[in-house]
């Protein structure tokens, strides 16, 4: 099954450069994602990251 054709309506996503982003809708195609932080004591949304992100193509990561 083409993973990009399955929109997981539980995971809203607007990161179009991620290979897991559904191309026609703002949802992730993964069954689940890992959310992490890069801060010792996160205090706002900017301190969190989607660790399931993967570049759609190599040009988006440079």
C-alpha positions in Angstrom: 0.0 0.0 0.0 1.2 3.5 -0.8 1.7 5.1 2.6 1.2 8.6 1.2 -2.4 7.7 0.2 -3.3 6.8 3.8 -4.1 9.9 5.9 -4.0 9.2 9.6 -6.6 11.6 10.8 -5.2 11.4 14.3 -1.9 13.1 13.3 -2.4 16.5 11.7 0.8 17.6 9.9 1.7 20.6 7.6 5.3 19.7 7.0 5.2 19.1 3.2 8.9 18.3 3.0 8.4 15.2 5.1 8.2 11.9 3.2 5.4 10.8 5.5 3.1 13.8 4.7 0.0 13.0 2.8 0.3 14.9 -0.4 -3.3 15.8 -0.8 -4.2 16.5 2.9 -2.4 17.9 5.9 -2.1 14.6 7.8 0.7 12.2 8.5 0.7 8.7 6.8 2.3 7.0 9.8 0.4 4.9 12.3 2.2 6.7 15.1 4.9 9.3 15.6 7.5 10.0 18.2 7.5 13.5 19.7 10.6 14.5 21.6 12.3 17.6 23.0 15.7 19.1 22.4 15.6 21.1 25.7 16.4 20.0 29.2 13.2 21.7 30.5 10.8 22.3 27.7 8.4 25.2 28.3 6.7 25.8 24.9 5.8 24.2 21.6 9.1 25.4 20.0 11.0 23.1 22.3 9.4 20.0 20.8 10.2 18.0 17.6 8.7 15.3 15.5 11.4 12.6 15.7 9.5 10.7 12.9 10.4 13.3 10.4 12.2 12.1 7.2 13.1 14.2 4.3 10.9 13.8 1.2 14.0 14.2 -1.0 17.6 15.1 -0.3 17.3 18.7 -1.4 15.0 19.6 1.6 17.6 18.8 4.1 20.5 21.0 2.9 
